[in-house]
Amino acid sequence: MLRRDDAALVVVDVQEAFRKVIPDFDEIAAKTATLVEGARILGVPTIVTEQYPKGLGTTVSEAGIDGHPVLEKTVFAASQADGFDLQGRTQVMVCGIEAHVCVHQTVEDLSSKGVEVHLLTDAVSSRDPHNKQIAIERAKQAGAIPTTTEMALLELCQRAGTPEFKEVQRLIK
């Protein structure tokens, strides 16, 4: 179960160059924005990475990362980027692109370090849907917990009736 005091959100490479090659890019960007805003509401830190932005462009505005620092990287695992710091958090929700490359290697790396990884399966994608499917299977084999945007945000809320729950509910409905 995700807990606010233990969780962080990692947004992996939701960049301009992927817009034309990821079939469900708009949906992934929208889910990412929901997650980023939900994390803000719930006080969960967000880490954003960009893979070689000179070639792949920057994170798209639709992802809603305004105000969040961005870690540029050339390594595939976001968790290996210079400056990556979970600030003592032991649970990580991972979303982004591409599921079978940077997302997968981030999941594998964090899992191998004993971090409880929650893979947001509705907020990851690849150019080829088969690669996404295999990446999700491999993530589960590595110990990652498959989840969805709505499921993760409501786990973090833990109860209805709070001001935070009401804000999150507006996001997901």
LUMVO-384147 format. One line per field, with one value per residue: residue number from 0; y, x, z negated of N, C-alpha, C in turn. Coordinates in Angstrom, 3 decimals. Each point is the difference from the previous one (the first is absolute). Example, Ala and Ser with C-alpha at 12.3 -4.5 7.8 and 13.67 -1.06 7.14 Angstrom:
<nodes>
i 0 1 .
n.north -5.690 1.050 .
n.east 13.190 -0.350 .
n.up -7.800 0.720 .
ca.north 1.190 1.190 .
ca.east -0.890 0.820 .
ca.up 0.000 -0.060 .
c.north 1.200 1.090 .
c.east 0.900 -0.770 .
c.up 0.000 -0.730 .
</nodes>
This chain:
<nodes>
i 0 1 2 3 4 5 6 7 8 9 10 11 12 13 14 15 16 17 18 19 20 21 22 23 24 25 26 27 28 29 30 31 32 33 34 35 36 37 38 39 40 41 42 43 44 45 46 47 48 49 50 51 52 53 54 55 56 57 58 59 60 61 62 63 64 65 66 67 68 69 70 71 72 73 74 75 76 77 78 79 80 81 82 83 84 85 86 87 88 89 90 91 92 93 94 95 96 97 98 99 100 101 102 103 104 105 106 107 108 109 110 111 112 113 114 115 116 117 118 119 120 121 122 123 124 125 126 127 128 129 130 131 132 133 134 135 136 137 138 139 140 141 142 143 144 145 146 147 148 149 150 151 152 153 154 155 156 157 158 159 160 161 162 163 164 165 166 167 168 169 170 171 172 .
n.north -1.183 0.897 0.661 1.088 -0.373 -1.081 0.589 -0.262 0.987 -0.926 1.128 -1.033 1.015 0.783 -0.263 1.176 -0.536 -0.362 1.248 -0.040 -0.611 0.612 -1.132 -0.147 0.762 0.461 -1.251 -0.376 1.033 -0.313 -1.286 0.358 0.862 -0.983 -0.818 0.884 0.315 -1.281 -0.188 1.094 -0.366 -1.178 0.953 -0.647 -0.121 0.821 -1.024 0.923 -0.913 0.360 -0.892 0.373 1.038 0.066 -1.307 -0.184 1.197 0.964 -0.080 -0.648 1.134 -0.878 -0.314 1.306 0.054 1.043 0.600 -1.115 -0.202 0.104 -1.307 0.589 -0.953 -0.836 -0.294 -1.263 -0.515 0.537 -1.085 -0.083 0.857 0.870 0.038 -1.235 0.413 -1.153 0.673 -1.225 0.290 -0.905 0.804 -0.540 0.980 -0.849 1.101 -0.080 0.374 -0.961 -0.732 -0.368 1.302 1.290 -0.204 -0.971 0.685 1.003 -0.724 -0.564 1.188 0.659 -0.972 0.028 1.240 -0.843 0.831 0.302 -0.630 1.049 -0.904 1.231 -1.152 0.881 0.195 -1.155 0.160 -0.671 0.144 -1.142 -0.221 -0.845 0.988 0.754 -0.934 -0.216 1.315 -0.028 -1.034 0.583 1.110 -0.737 -0.596 1.294 -0.218 0.641 0.938 -0.722 1.211 0.837 1.011 -0.392 -1.237 0.460 0.915 -0.929 -0.837 0.990 0.124 -1.293 1.135 -0.112 1.092 -0.225 1.185 -0.752 -0.846 1.050 0.530 -1.107 -0.091 1.315 -0.332 -1.016 0.862 .
n.east 0.844 -0.288 1.040 -0.709 0.286 -0.327 -0.977 0.459 -0.146 0.273 0.184 -0.057 0.691 -0.939 0.747 0.238 1.191 -0.556 -0.391 0.856 0.682 -0.528 -0.651 0.214 0.831 -1.074 -0.408 1.203 0.032 -1.249 0.282 1.083 -0.721 -0.874 0.994 0.532 -1.198 -0.323 1.217 -0.203 -1.232 0.584 0.780 -0.145 1.305 0.317 0.534 0.520 0.050 1.067 -0.248 1.250 -0.353 1.309 -0.154 -0.513 0.511 -0.746 -0.288 -1.042 -0.542 -0.601 1.256 -0.145 1.233 -0.719 1.151 0.036 1.057 0.773 0.177 0.990 -0.142 1.002 0.031 -0.290 0.595 -1.197 -0.039 0.612 -0.990 0.901 0.061 -0.162 -1.022 -0.252 0.975 0.503 -0.656 -0.879 -0.948 -0.072 -0.744 -0.001 0.129 -0.410 1.041 0.454 -1.100 0.469 0.237 -0.209 -1.284 0.194 1.012 -0.874 -1.010 0.759 0.533 -1.139 -0.584 1.091 -0.378 -1.032 -0.148 -1.126 -0.004 -0.758 -0.212 -0.140 -0.636 -0.882 1.197 0.157 0.949 -0.130 0.925 0.463 -1.319 0.584 0.812 -1.097 -0.669 1.070 0.089 -1.326 0.069 1.018 -0.734 -1.054 0.739 0.278 -1.301 -0.121 -0.748 -0.752 -0.234 -0.960 -0.192 -1.225 0.404 1.098 -0.680 -0.921 0.995 0.563 -1.235 -0.148 -0.646 -1.324 -0.519 1.269 0.525 1.063 -0.806 -0.655 1.215 0.452 -1.132 0.132 1.231 -0.461 -0.937 .
n.up 0.000 0.903 -0.536 -0.275 -1.226 0.708 0.676 1.221 0.862 0.932 0.679 0.840 0.452 -0.469 1.076 0.566 0.104 -1.148 0.122 0.999 -0.961 -1.041 0.282 -1.283 0.706 0.610 -0.006 0.396 0.839 0.323 0.034 0.672 0.688 0.096 0.287 0.811 0.456 0.126 0.462 0.737 0.301 0.191 0.477 1.147 -0.264 1.013 0.659 0.810 0.981 0.710 0.939 -0.052 -0.762 0.265 -0.110 -1.224 -0.212 -0.479 -1.275 0.497 0.370 0.809 -0.265 0.026 0.497 0.369 -0.213 0.685 -0.763 1.069 -0.100 0.639 0.945 0.034 -1.297 0.159 -1.057 -0.185 -0.728 1.168 0.224 0.387 -1.333 0.464 -0.747 -0.556 -0.549 0.011 1.098 -0.429 0.470 1.215 0.473 1.028 0.774 1.262 0.741 0.677 -0.054 1.177 -0.088 -0.007 0.249 0.867 0.519 -0.078 0.430 0.912 0.271 -0.078 0.691 0.749 -0.241 0.124 1.029 -0.642 1.176 0.297 0.953 0.425 0.140 -0.474 -0.536 0.653 0.913 1.152 0.941 -0.443 0.071 0.842 0.324 0.014 0.661 0.722 0.140 0.096 0.829 0.620 -0.037 0.292 0.922 0.197 -0.215 1.156 -0.541 0.841 0.476 -0.325 0.800 0.286 0.173 0.596 0.670 0.195 0.295 0.663 0.460 0.089 0.175 0.001 0.519 0.332 -0.260 -0.354 -0.642 -0.439 -0.209 -0.568 -0.652 -0.101 -0.337 -0.695 -0.280 .
ca.north 1.183 1.254 0.909 1.334 0.327 -0.882 -0.083 1.031 -0.227 0.195 0.209 -0.354 0.299 0.277 1.032 0.395 -0.888 -1.218 0.331 -0.559 -1.433 -0.753 0.027 0.569 1.049 1.008 -0.611 -0.124 1.351 0.390 -0.781 0.554 1.266 -0.365 -0.500 1.112 0.855 -0.784 -0.035 1.325 0.107 -0.922 0.245 -1.042 0.599 -0.462 0.094 -0.025 -0.162 0.130 -0.715 0.760 0.996 0.651 -0.784 -0.470 1.092 0.090 -0.563 0.734 0.826 -0.723 -0.869 0.761 -0.015 1.363 0.216 -1.134 -0.084 -1.102 -0.597 -0.462 -1.230 -0.835 -1.377 -0.403 -0.045 1.344 -0.043 0.142 1.367 0.897 0.779 -0.779 -0.177 -0.309 0.696 -0.963 -0.685 -1.436 -0.443 0.843 -0.204 0.308 0.149 0.614 -0.541 -1.134 -1.017 -1.098 0.492 0.802 -0.363 -1.346 -0.005 0.704 -0.954 -1.045 0.570 0.326 -1.260 -0.677 0.753 -0.192 0.964 -0.564 0.690 -0.119 0.358 0.558 -0.664 0.823 1.237 -0.345 -0.465 -0.238 0.098 -1.282 -0.479 -1.252 0.373 0.442 -1.190 -0.745 0.832 -0.148 -1.348 -0.005 0.809 -0.850 -1.003 0.685 0.349 1.213 -0.169 0.703 0.809 0.996 1.376 0.164 -0.875 0.531 1.249 -0.294 -0.626 1.074 0.739 -0.920 0.143 1.012 1.066 0.999 0.979 -0.565 -0.983 0.720 0.520 -1.134 -0.523 0.861 -0.318 -1.319 -0.199 .
ca.east -0.844 0.757 -0.157 0.487 1.293 1.033 -0.086 0.451 -0.396 1.072 -0.509 1.123 0.179 -1.222 0.633 -0.580 0.326 -0.816 -1.387 -0.391 0.287 -0.691 -1.402 -0.904 0.789 -0.843 -0.530 1.112 0.278 -1.119 0.123 1.150 -0.447 -0.855 0.886 0.813 -0.883 -0.393 1.156 0.095 -1.094 0.234 1.313 0.935 0.982 0.058 1.283 -0.235 1.222 -0.038 1.072 0.669 -0.953 0.464 -0.485 -1.381 -0.859 -0.284 -1.269 -1.117 -0.737 -1.192 0.340 -0.259 1.144 0.435 0.485 0.810 1.308 0.138 1.331 0.401 0.776 0.267 -0.185 -1.389 -0.684 -0.147 0.583 1.454 0.286 0.630 -0.960 -1.186 0.014 -1.333 -0.146 -0.377 -1.264 0.219 -0.966 0.051 -0.937 0.725 -0.766 0.785 0.276 -0.710 -0.186 0.968 1.382 0.325 -0.892 0.383 1.283 -0.217 -0.686 0.961 1.035 -0.570 -0.377 1.220 0.478 -0.938 -1.100 -1.286 -0.354 -1.369 0.013 -1.289 -0.114 -0.781 0.755 1.250 -0.248 1.108 -0.417 -0.616 -0.740 0.574 1.099 -0.609 -0.499 1.141 0.593 -0.832 0.262 1.343 -0.055 -0.605 1.004 1.017 -0.597 -0.826 -1.431 -0.750 -1.098 -0.496 -0.005 -1.075 0.250 1.115 -0.384 -0.957 0.764 0.689 -1.024 -0.325 -1.380 -0.848 -0.473 1.018 0.157 0.867 -0.776 -0.930 0.783 0.420 -1.207 -0.271 1.001 -0.161 -1.362 .
ca.up 0.000 0.059 -1.135 0.361 -0.595 0.541 1.455 0.931 1.388 0.976 1.361 0.862 1.424 0.775 0.803 1.282 1.123 -0.060 0.359 1.298 0.121 -1.047 0.441 -1.003 -0.633 -0.658 -1.222 -0.960 -0.497 -0.872 -1.238 -0.705 -0.611 -1.137 -1.060 -0.518 -0.800 -1.167 -0.905 -0.618 -0.973 -1.110 -0.600 0.423 0.907 1.382 0.690 1.448 0.787 1.459 0.685 1.062 0.512 1.238 1.126 -0.161 -0.444 -1.428 -0.459 0.606 -0.958 -0.442 -1.130 -1.213 -0.929 -0.314 -1.355 -0.467 0.651 0.945 0.067 1.327 -0.127 1.167 -0.465 0.173 -1.296 -0.575 -1.338 0.142 0.450 -0.967 -0.771 -0.382 -1.456 -0.530 -1.277 -1.024 0.322 0.225 1.011 1.183 1.100 1.226 1.236 1.062 1.326 0.525 -1.033 0.093 -0.044 -1.189 -1.110 -0.443 -0.696 -1.265 -0.877 -0.373 -0.859 -1.315 -0.653 -0.458 -1.167 -1.092 0.049 0.401 1.239 0.496 1.414 0.411 1.296 0.927 0.229 0.674 1.350 0.924 1.405 0.328 -1.172 -0.512 -0.900 -1.261 -0.681 -0.542 -1.064 -1.196 -0.522 -0.600 -1.227 -1.037 -0.371 -0.805 -1.282 0.073 -0.214 1.045 -0.515 0.940 -0.507 -0.978 -1.138 -0.784 -0.671 -1.074 -1.090 -0.719 -0.767 -1.094 -0.491 0.638 -0.867 -0.308 1.087 1.033 0.749 0.888 1.126 0.817 0.649 1.158 1.026 0.623 0.524 .
c.north 1.242 0.883 1.336 0.290 -0.820 0.070 1.206 -0.391 0.272 0.034 -0.149 0.419 0.168 1.202 0.140 -0.994 -1.269 0.230 -0.718 -1.511 -0.871 0.076 0.684 1.153 1.007 -0.529 -0.118 1.371 0.455 -0.746 0.531 1.289 -0.265 -0.465 1.125 0.898 -0.727 -0.077 1.340 0.162 -0.791 0.159 -1.053 0.621 -0.649 0.239 -0.169 -0.155 0.208 -0.706 0.865 1.043 0.740 -0.729 -0.347 1.099 -0.062 -0.682 0.860 0.749 -0.718 -0.907 0.734 0.068 1.389 0.122 -1.147 0.034 -1.240 -0.465 -0.470 -1.228 -0.584 -1.476 -0.362 -0.009 1.413 0.088 0.093 1.412 0.793 0.814 -0.747 -0.307 -0.210 0.645 -0.934 -0.721 -1.443 -0.611 0.972 -0.426 0.452 0.072 0.529 -0.865 -0.322 -1.117 -1.044 0.458 0.746 -0.317 -1.353 0.014 0.767 -0.938 -1.067 0.537 0.288 -1.264 -0.706 0.678 -0.078 1.015 -0.731 0.807 -0.322 0.508 0.415 -0.444 0.781 1.308 -0.303 -0.471 -0.214 0.166 -1.254 -0.525 -1.297 0.292 0.466 -1.206 -0.788 0.784 -0.119 -1.375 -0.069 0.792 -0.818 -1.059 0.606 0.446 1.253 -0.362 0.746 0.750 0.952 1.372 0.174 -0.826 0.577 1.264 -0.255 -0.760 1.065 0.834 -0.739 0.125 1.079 1.110 1.059 1.017 -0.535 -1.019 0.703 0.577 -1.120 -0.574 0.833 -0.293 -1.267 -0.248 0.674 .
c.east 0.887 -0.334 0.646 1.396 1.155 0.131 0.620 -0.526 1.203 -0.633 1.178 -0.274 -1.284 0.316 -0.593 0.250 -0.850 -1.439 -0.457 0.156 -0.665 -1.495 -0.954 0.664 -0.861 -0.573 1.078 0.330 -1.098 0.061 1.166 -0.395 -0.887 0.853 0.808 -0.856 -0.465 1.117 0.153 -1.037 0.317 1.378 1.040 1.000 0.006 1.384 -0.288 1.339 -0.283 1.221 0.518 -0.924 0.453 -0.520 -1.473 -0.962 -0.244 -1.323 -1.137 -0.794 -1.225 0.263 -0.092 1.136 0.493 0.420 0.819 1.364 0.064 1.452 0.265 0.879 0.316 -0.047 -1.471 -0.767 -0.041 0.682 1.517 0.398 0.680 -1.072 -1.253 0.085 -1.424 -0.254 -0.531 -1.308 0.300 -0.980 0.067 -1.081 0.719 -0.974 0.933 0.220 1.491 0.022 1.107 1.458 0.215 -0.901 0.418 1.309 -0.062 -0.640 0.978 1.038 -0.539 -0.380 1.224 0.598 -0.969 -1.123 -1.257 -0.515 -1.444 0.004 -1.402 -0.281 -0.827 0.700 1.412 -0.346 1.308 -0.531 -0.769 -0.720 0.542 1.160 -0.531 -0.460 1.142 0.651 -0.799 0.217 1.357 0.028 -0.596 0.980 1.091 -0.545 -0.848 -1.471 -0.733 -1.179 -0.461 0.029 -1.037 0.250 1.092 -0.409 -0.993 0.652 0.686 -0.973 -0.366 -1.425 -0.725 -0.304 1.020 0.069 0.877 -0.739 -0.917 0.725 0.434 -1.198 -0.358 0.976 -0.340 -1.386 -0.192 .
c.up 0.000 -1.201 0.348 -0.509 0.563 1.517 0.709 1.384 0.888 1.387 0.954 1.451 0.823 0.890 1.394 1.131 0.012 0.466 1.275 0.093 -1.064 0.299 -0.986 -0.762 -0.763 -1.313 -1.068 -0.595 -0.964 -1.333 -0.838 -0.715 -1.211 -1.177 -0.642 -0.888 -1.265 -1.025 -0.709 -1.104 -1.265 -0.652 0.305 0.982 1.375 0.567 1.491 0.714 1.480 0.571 1.143 0.647 1.254 1.226 -0.078 -0.443 -1.495 -0.333 0.542 -1.070 -0.548 -1.194 -1.332 -1.000 -0.378 -1.454 -0.564 0.691 0.890 0.006 1.427 -0.176 1.362 -0.379 0.173 -1.323 -0.588 -1.355 0.010 0.454 -1.104 -0.701 -0.413 -1.491 -0.497 -1.359 -1.094 0.258 0.368 0.987 1.174 0.978 1.267 1.169 1.077 1.219 0.093 -1.029 0.001 -0.059 -1.320 -1.188 -0.566 -0.799 -1.314 -1.018 -0.493 -0.988 -1.395 -0.769 -0.564 -1.235 -1.178 -0.068 0.456 1.189 0.385 1.433 0.424 1.433 1.018 0.340 0.501 1.406 0.747 1.416 0.419 -1.246 -0.594 -0.951 -1.346 -0.813 -0.651 -1.135 -1.296 -0.627 -0.689 -1.301 -1.141 -0.469 -0.880 -1.353 0.004 -0.159 1.107 -0.619 1.098 -0.668 -1.101 -1.256 -0.901 -0.757 -1.133 -1.150 -0.842 -0.833 -1.287 -0.548 0.783 -1.004 -0.357 1.135 1.146 0.853 0.995 1.207 0.940 0.752 1.232 1.144 0.775 0.574 1.331 .
</nodes>
